[in-house]
Amino acid sequence: MSHSAEPRPMTSRRCGPLKGEALVPGDKSISHRALILGAMAVGETRITGLLEGQDVLDTARAMAAFGAQVTQHGPGDWSVHGVGVGGFRSPEGVIDCGNSGTGVRLIMGAMATTPITATFTGDASLSRRPMARVTDPLAQFGARITTREGGRLPITIEGAQDPVPVAYRTPVASAQIKSAVLLAGLNAPGDTVVIESEPTRDHSERMLTGFGAEIHTETTSDGHRITLTGRPELRPQPVAVPRDPSSAAFPVAAALIVPGSEIRVPGVSRNPTRDGLYVTLLEMGADIAFENTREEGGEPVADLVVRHSLLKGVSVPAARAASMIDEFPILSVIASFAEGTTVMNGVSELRVKESDRIDAMTKGLRANGVEVEDTPDSMTVHGMARVPGGGQAVTHLDHRIAMSFLVLGMATENPVGIDDAGPITTSFPDFVPLMTRLGAELA
Ligand code: S3P
């Protein structure tokens, strides 16, 4: 569903110490994949801890449109009765993926090797984002694809009648491209291969293994090579979705920059392909303890204890970018309060997220008195002891930009305003009440 409500401006004021427990929502990436793989297995997949953000609800509705039976039993507790690999039917209406790049790219992959037709659309943000990175490899499987000018949405896909397996080297480090190709490979005979130069989040590979697909990964001189054998019978299985490290990043950041804070963030995924922010924060001198490390739903998780910290600027290497790609906006906020300069390298992909995140953060931080420089693929933030604030940030339908500036305002001298808090519901519907319970002042 497109985000079409009236903009909801919000202001964040400097607050006292944040205290308490932050139960952040389920992982967005894993939630999308659980619904999609559940729809491609025969029988019932039960999902607990599902993120009920708008992005994921849009994917749930899409899976129902393709023929799966998707039922909510209680908060976060869902079941999907799948139709099997190759079992999707042509949806009656247009598939509106709202704000979600992950939703639309993975679903296009999942249907592209089944002989059905579907048309995909999305909101103003999604309609600006590049889709050729996914439609190019899907055409190689034999799908026929019509796009708007520039390879953008709306897109109509006629799934391949006789799909052929594909070997594809991803042109940019992207788990969405990798996952779209692997999901398409499920209904192609033989081996589908994806080669990526930097490893990206591996939730698809982990979950495909759990559902009984034959998939293996090797690191060769060529890069990171994932091979999937097509036409498996996917076995439904229970999926316990861990809490989202990308959502956890917001209360964690707030606790680090608001003096006197100490919070606990239980059950957060510590998957190494998602861990870059936490590695970076430890390098900056953050006081974060990882307690009770364990495995849940096939993913490593830990309880985080975070205390206010005096941080130092660091240089984040380009090779780490993929493992923290969604966390650079909030890192740039944290870096504003660090001693010295923080440089984020190799981050050009930020320019094609829900917004151009380098541009949105650079302009919004400058409006709040922070010295920032950007290049096409880097961002540099000069930290300061007291960040003035007092500015307004434009969020461009981007949930992470909205949450980042609300966190900024919790520790600035003057309040920070954002033009629209509405998009926060895409990934973190309880953000405002949760942060308010910890002590934030948002209105
Ligand atoms: C995601 C992959 C990343 C990330 C997005 C979720 C996924 O995108 O930014 O929020 O679930 O696969 P890219 O793969 O395009 O980098």
Residues whose N, C-alpha, C, O or C-beta is under 5 A from the ligand:
A	BS01	S3P	S29 T102 A173 S174 A175 Q176 I177 I325 D326
